[in-house]
């Protein structure tokens, strides 16, 4: 093995990298959305293991510096192209990034949407509390954005109940 000479062809290196990139893009799109800041320890462990498992699929028997640079360049270029396509085409953007999903409407959970997104009521309530909403009836709408962020619109003109004495 030589540090600078790839053990597999440049074309194979690029193809392997692109296959793994598109596989990950598809799987992460299909299996859910969470912001990096919302990742649990479990999510982090899965990502670390996933990166290690797929490393060999990308590099094959090649451990050269040049081979690594070729693979990294292929992924970065593919990601740049995907970003441009998402920017230029709303339909393509929706297919790749997804669409917003209503989780709470006028203080009521939308159960089918919670199930489809695999989000528990407790997770939604926790996120609402971080945004200063402590009662579900305060929420006009809570929308799970394609980025994984929860956007909240509060009800207007809420009468605050008097504390019991």
BAFI-3210 file (N, C-alpha, C; in Angstrom, 3 decimals, decimal comma, padded with zeros to 6 digits):
// residues 165
n [1|2|3|4|5|6|7|8|9|10|11|12|13|14|15|16|17|18|19|20|21|22|23|24|25|26|27|28|29|30|31|32|33|34|35|36|37|38|39|40|41|42|43|44|45|46|47|48|49|50|51|52|53|54|55|56|57|58|59|60|61|62|63|64|65|66|67|68|69|70|71|72|73|74|75|76|77|78|79|80|81|82|83|84|85|86|87|88|89|90|91|92|93|94|95|96|97|98|99|100|101|102|103|104|105|106|107|108|109|110|111|112|113|114|115|116|117|118|119|120|121|122|123|124|125|126|127|128|129|130|131|132|133|134|135|136|137|138|139|140|141|142|143|144|145|146|147|148|149|150|151|152|153|154|155|156|157|158|159|160|161|162|163|164|165]
n.u [000,846|000,508|000,791|-000,282|-001,292|-004,223|-005,899|-008,031|-009,913|-010,416|-012,977|-014,493|-014,202|-015,540|-018,130|-018,801|-018,822|-020,914|-023,095|-023,343|-023,841|-026,355|-027,906|-027,844|-029,058|-031,641|-032,505|-032,351|-034,178|-036,545|-036,810|-037,247|-037,172|-035,126|-033,743|-030,254|-029,636|-031,642|-031,065|-030,911|-028,936|-029,040|-029,611|-027,203|-025,357|-026,276|-025,765|-022,956|-022,185|-023,312|-021,811|-019,332|-019,906|-020,586|-018,293|-016,393|-017,823|-017,672|-014,909|-013,776|-011,056|-009,240|-007,023|-005,697|-004,495|-005,182|-007,320|-009,198|-009,558|-010,690|-013,128|-014,313|-014,507|-016,301|-018,649|-019,067|-019,418|-021,701|-023,503|-023,541|-024,676|-027,192|-028,205|-028,448|-030,368|-032,570|-033,008|-033,753|-036,020|-039,175|-040,788|-038,902|-037,488|-039,445|-039,710|-037,182|-036,583|-038,978|-042,236|-043,900|-045,549|-048,560|-048,913|-050,234|-053,383|-055,336|-055,054|-055,294|-053,930|-052,850|-053,344|-052,898|-050,820|-048,800|-048,245|-047,414|-045,065|-043,642|-043,493|-043,728|-046,318|-045,224|-042,698|-043,433|-044,703|-042,540|-040,864|-042,550|-042,564|-039,936|-040,225|-041,702|-044,368|-046,731|-049,120|-051,290|-053,614|-052,888|-051,882|-052,285|-051,381|-048,984|-046,255|-044,346|-041,438|-039,728|-037,023|-036,930|-037,424|-039,745|-042,339|-044,280|-047,451|-049,096|-052,282|-054,398|-055,643|-056,198|-057,905|-056,629|-056,802|-057,971|-056,011|-056,646|-057,921]
n.v [-001,191|002,183|005,515|007,546|006,450|005,274|002,157|001,216|001,995|005,428|005,972|003,841|004,468|006,943|006,142|004,277|006,024|007,776|006,020|005,255|007,782|008,524|006,402|006,840|009,383|008,781|006,847|008,269|010,255|008,788|007,583|009,438|012,662|014,780|017,464|018,172|019,186|018,058|015,446|012,279|010,349|007,774|008,201|009,407|007,323|005,462|006,881|007,067|004,361|003,673|005,264|004,018|001,411|001,874|002,940|001,116|000,248|002,467|003,004|000,572|-001,662|000,345|002,490|004,795|008,191|009,778|008,297|008,639|011,403|011,591|010,223|011,865|014,263|013,518|013,095|015,659|017,219|015,979|016,608|019,400|019,686|018,513|020,377|022,633|021,663|021,264|023,908|025,030|023,613|023,265|020,977|018,879|019,604|019,194|016,433|015,547|016,909|016,893|017,799|020,278|019,127|019,022|018,813|019,558|021,017|023,694|023,137|020,366|017,146|015,789|012,790|010,757|011,970|012,218|009,491|008,728|010,209|009,167|010,341|011,031|012,118|013,124|013,972|016,107|017,786|018,332|019,784|021,944|023,120|024,067|026,191|027,918|027,264|025,904|024,628|022,639|023,713|026,267|026,278|027,104|026,046|023,510|022,736|020,337|020,940|020,478|020,450|019,293|020,839|022,158|024,268|026,739|028,147|030,301|030,421|033,237|035,819|034,349|033,463|033,639|031,209|031,745|031,204|028,470|028,772]
n.w [000,000|-000,801|000,322|-001,308|-003,646|-004,936|-004,304|-005,677|-008,656|-009,675|-010,655|-009,551|-006,851|-006,694|-007,499|-005,460|-003,235|-003,936|-004,067|-001,356|-000,239|-001,406|-000,500|002,307|002,386|001,430|003,368|005,818|005,286|005,002|007,499|009,504|011,180|012,894|014,626|014,904|017,387|018,863|019,063|020,608|022,954|022,020|019,269|018,482|018,950|017,065|014,676|014,786|014,683|012,250|010,479|010,724|009,832|007,152|006,125|005,030|002,836|001,241|000,872|000,226|-000,289|-000,124|001,437|000,973|001,014|-001,181|-002,215|-000,132|-000,305|-002,842|-002,471|-000,488|-001,901|-003,925|-002,416|-001,288|-003,615|-004,688|-002,633|-002,833|-005,402|-004,924|-003,098|-004,773|-006,604|-004,906|-004,176|-006,633|-007,498|-006,271|-006,020|-006,094|-003,832|-001,830|-002,049|-001,268|001,174|002,583|003,947|005,992|009,000|010,700|014,130|016,458|016,880|017,674|020,477|020,545|020,080|016,979|016,323|014,203|012,742|014,643|015,063|012,467|012,217|014,257|016,824|020,197|022,472|024,774|023,922|022,257|024,128|025,810|024,082|023,598|026,145|026,265|024,649|026,067|026,454|028,462|028,716|026,848|025,778|025,143|022,635|019,332|016,928|016,288|014,486|012,856|011,345|008,157|008,790|011,241|013,395|015,794|015,212|016,802|017,204|019,221|020,910|020,670|022,849|025,212|028,110|031,235|033,693|037,008|039,905|042,133|045,397]
ca.u [000,000|001,211|-000,044|-000,907|-001,831|-005,434|-005,877|-009,131|-009,970|-011,103|-014,397|-015,110|-014,211|-016,627|-019,398|-019,053|-019,164|-022,239|-024,099|-023,528|-024,461|-027,777|-028,529|-028,048|-030,044|-032,953|-032,880|-032,589|-035,415|-037,675|-036,907|-037,583|-036,478|-034,819|-032,621|-029,066|-029,737|-032,645|-030,641|-030,702|-027,710|-029,321|-029,434|-025,780|-024,725|-026,662|-025,023|-021,543|-022,063|-023,647|-020,670|-018,283|-020,362|-020,592|-016,957|-015,790|-018,564|-017,210|-013,496|-013,319|-009,770|-008,355|-006,777|-004,765|-004,930|-005,835|-008,626|-010,082|-009,882|-011,607|-014,441|-014,854|-014,866|-017,524|-019,781|-019,280|-019,975|-023,079|-024,295|-023,701|-025,643|-028,517|-028,631|-028,870|-031,612|-033,619|-033,258|-034,368|-037,273|-039,958|-041,214|-037,741|-037,223|-040,409|-039,403|-035,939|-036,597|-040,256|-043,147|-044,303|-046,623|-049,293|-048,959|-051,230|-054,282|-056,253|-054,915|-055,542|-052,945|-053,280|-052,794|-052,314|-049,555|-047,815|-047,857|-046,676|-043,738|-043,044|-043,208|-044,631|-046,922|-044,275|-041,669|-044,027|-044,895|-041,208|-040,429|-043,410|-042,096|-038,714|-040,638|-042,505|-045,779|-046,836|-050,427|-051,622|-054,683|-052,281|-051,322|-053,174|-050,815|-047,594|-045,915|-043,018|-040,861|-038,856|-035,717|-037,055|-037,768|-041,164|-042,791|-045,474|-048,253|-049,921|-053,637|-054,506|-056,753|-056,516|-058,192|-055,829|-057,643|-057,588|-055,520|-057,566|-057,503]
ca.v [000,000|003,453|006,572|008,433|005,734|004,510|000,736|000,971|003,067|006,669|005,804|002,986|005,236|007,925|005,414|003,758|007,154|008,275|005,019|005,384|009,095|008,491|005,464|007,533|010,439|008,139|006,219|009,279|010,942|007,897|007,115|010,444|013,941|015,424|018,393|017,671|019,597|017,237|014,051|011,605|009,562|006,638|008,674|009,620|006,007|004,893|007,583|006,682|002,984|003,728|005,792|003,005|000,302|002,271|003,375|000,116|000,224|003,595|002,991|-000,742|-002,007|001,495|003,349|005,848|009,573|010,204|007,627|009,330|012,723|011,384|009,903|013,059|015,227|013,031|013,346|017,110|017,694|015,480|017,389|020,730|019,543|018,297|021,672|023,471|021,117|021,563|025,339|025,361|022,905|023,051|019,579|018,084|019,949|018,493|015,003|015,305|017,443|016,653|018,920|020,470|018,254|019,568|017,861|020,036|022,026|024,247|022,452|018,929|016,401|015,133|011,447|010,063|012,613|011,819|008,109|008,670|010,796|008,454|011,323|010,840|013,325|013,630|014,721|017,378|018,615|018,768|020,841|023,110|023,764|024,829|027,397|028,726|026,850|024,903|023,971|022,335|024,593|027,522|026,083|027,138|025,056|023,103|022,141|019,747|021,441|019,497|020,439|018,603|021,828|022,317|025,665|026,834|029,369|030,308|030,972|034,634|036,175|033,295|033,935|032,877|030,817|032,202|030,107|028,012|029,154]
ca.w [000,000|-000,879|000,891|-002,283|-004,799|-004,612|-004,644|-006,616|-009,645|-009,289|-010,978|-008,540|-005,595|-006,815|-007,530|-004,101|-002,366|-004,316|-003,660|000,096|000,003|-001,752|000,419|003,581|002,170|001,348|004,636|006,847|004,896|005,248|008,876|010,492|011,168|014,168|014,556|015,581|018,789|019,523|019,027|021,878|022,981|021,135|017,894|018,265|018,857|015,773|013,625|014,847|014,189|010,823|009,738|010,713|008,994|005,746|005,703|004,153|001,575|000,433|000,518|-000,209|000,294|-000,334|002,595|000,575|001,213|-002,418|-002,262|000,813|-000,853|-003,975|-001,900|000,181|-002,946|-004,576|-001,521|-001,182|-004,889|-004,753|-001,685|-003,418|-006,497|-004,310|-002,561|-005,908|-007,139|-003,924|-004,269|-007,924|-007,735|-005,046|-005,966|-005,714|-002,440|-000,976|-002,081|-000,536|002,538|003,228|004,112|007,388|009,470|011,840|015,244|017,428|016,292|018,698|021,761|020,424|019,312|015,748|016,591|013,040|012,368|015,650|014,772|011,200|012,436|015,400|017,873|021,333|023,048|025,756|023,190|021,828|025,323|026,240|023,168|023,859|027,373|025,972|023,942|026,975|026,434|029,513|028,646|025,456|025,299|024,690|021,297|018,161|016,012|016,444|013,201|012,709|010,096|007,492|009,457|012,516|014,409|016,061|015,221|017,629|017,157|020,423|020,832|021,091|023,747|026,170|029,456|032,195|034,823|038,349|040,739|043,180|046,749]
c.u [000,885|000,268|-000,838|-001,569|-003,056|-005,325|-007,028|-009,222|-010,736|-012,601|-015,121|-015,218|-015,382|-017,976|-019,752|-019,515|-020,566|-023,348|-024,390|-024,222|-025,961|-028,546|-028,838|-029,103|-031,457|-033,390|-033,169|-033,864|-036,627|-037,887|-037,115|-036,745|-036,337|-033,695|-031,439|-029,139|-030,738|-032,256|-030,472|-029,356|-027,861|-029,106|-027,961|-025,041|-025,033|-025,885|-023,545|-021,324|-022,322|-022,470|-019,544|-018,648|-020,241|-019,228|-016,349|-016,528|-018,091|-015,767|-013,010|-011,988|-008,783|-008,241|-005,826|-005,358|-005,699|-007,217|-009,637|-010,510|-010,848|-013,010|-015,093|-015,298|-016,152|-018,752|-020,083|-019,883|-021,437|-023,981|-024,543|-024,746|-027,055|-029,054|-029,132|-030,200|-032,788|-034,003|-034,052|-035,733|-038,002|-040,405|-040,071|-037,399|-038,161|-040,095|-038,169|-036,052|-037,891|-041,081|-043,474|-045,496|-047,243|-049,414|-049,999|-052,052|-055,308|-056,259|-055,150|-054,429|-053,597|-052,623|-052,205|-050,960|-048,448|-047,319|-046,996|-045,244|-042,992|-042,601|-044,231|-045,204|-045,948|-043,162|-042,197|-044,178|-043,568|-040,710|-041,267|-042,927|-040,829|-039,031|-041,603|-043,989|-045,922|-048,169|-050,812|-052,700|-054,156|-051,838|-052,415|-052,700|-049,370|-047,263|-044,492|-042,488|-039,989|-037,472|-035,734|-037,425|-039,289|-041,491|-044,121|-046,137|-049,203|-051,306|-053,608|-055,694|-057,168|-056,845|-057,433|-056,697|-057,075|-057,077|-056,528|-057,017|-057,951]
c.v [001,244|004,545|007,329|007,718|004,918|003,058|000,357|002,173|004,276|006,552|004,949|003,711|006,226|007,218|004,868|004,887|007,666|007,303|005,147|006,700|009,038|007,492|006,145|008,626|009,862|007,578|007,246|010,064|010,093|007,596|008,201|011,684|014,459|016,388|017,786|018,015|018,740|015,760|013,511|010,878|008,366|007,036|008,856|008,292|005,375|005,562|007,202|005,273|002,941|004,234|004,766|001,838|000,657|002,722|002,386|000,016|001,349|003,418|001,658|-001,049|-000,833|002,338|004,483|007,222|010,054|009,575|008,285|010,689|012,618|011,111|011,110|014,088|014,808|013,324|014,840|017,685|017,235|016,286|018,805|020,695|019,348|019,603|022,601|022,989|021,403|023,035|025,685|024,724|022,647|021,597|018,672|018,341|019,247|017,002|014,694|015,710|017,167|017,920|019,087|019,567|018,852|018,506|018,238|021,113|022,426|023,398|020,957|018,275|015,834|013,747|010,760|010,653|012,286|010,400|008,030|009,191|010,126|009,420|011,135|012,181|013,968|014,440|016,081|018,311|019,154|019,915|022,103|023,857|024,571|026,125|028,246|028,410|025,689|024,183|023,809|023,268|025,957|027,464|026,142|026,084|024,782|022,277|021,596|020,146|020,361|019,385|019,635|019,532|021,894|023,803|025,720|028,187|029,300|030,868|032,417|034,788|035,027|033,932|033,023|032,513|031,336|031,020|029,753|028,418|028,149]
c.w [000,000|-000,381|-000,148|-003,451|-004,396|-005,083|-005,562|-007,540|-009,108|-009,539|-009,954|-007,204|-005,592|-006,762|-006,142|-003,167|-002,659|-003,923|-002,169|000,430|-000,253|-000,888|001,753|003,467|002,161|002,701|005,726|006,545|005,249|006,730|009,915|010,394|012,580|013,929|015,293|017,060|019,559|019,565|020,440|021,824|022,048|019,671|017,555|018,100|017,498|014,642|013,607|014,307|012,687|010,002|009,657|009,797|007,516|005,233|004,716|002,825|000,662|-000,019|-000,006|000,445|000,284|000,939|002,256|000,849|-000,015|-002,543|-001,335|000,304|-002,029|-003,455|-001,254|-000,849|-003,635|-003,718|-001,424|-002,460|-005,029|-003,827|-002,208|-004,541|-005,944|-003,742|-003,654|-006,467|-006,211|-004,007|-005,535|-008,136|-006,422|-004,914|-005,530|-004,248|-001,482|-000,908|-001,233|000,923|003,287|003,324|005,589|007,743|010,722|012,928|016,298|016,741|017,345|019,966|021,724|019,592|018,052|015,761|015,349|012,626|013,359|015,370|013,520|011,372|013,589|016,490|018,994|021,794|024,040|025,085|022,748|023,023|025,839|025,371|023,360|025,105|027,119|025,235|024,782|026,974|027,409|029,548|027,186|024,913|024,834|023,228|020,236|017,162|016,403|015,208|013,244|011,339|009,449|008,134|010,755|013,659|014,571|016,130|015,953|017,437|018,359|020,124|021,300|022,023|024,654|027,508|030,420|033,377|036,137|039,144|041,827|044,528|047,743]
res [x|x|x|x|x|x|x|x|x|x|x|x|x|x|x|x|x|x|x|x|x|x|x|x|x|x|x|x|x|x|x|x|x|x|x|x|x|x|x|x|x|x|x|x|x|x|x|x|x|x|x|x|x|x|x|x|x|x|x|x|x|x|x|x|x|x|x|x|x|x|x|x|x|x|x|x|x|x|x|x|x|x|x|x|x|x|x|x|x|x|x|x|x|x|x|x|x|x|x|x|x|x|x|x|x|x|x|x|x|x|x|x|x|x|x|x|x|x|x|x|x|x|x|x|x|x|x|x|x|x|x|x|x|x|x|x|x|x|x|x|x|x|x|x|x|x|x|x|x|x|x|x|x|x|x|x|x|x|x|x|x|x|x|x|x]
***
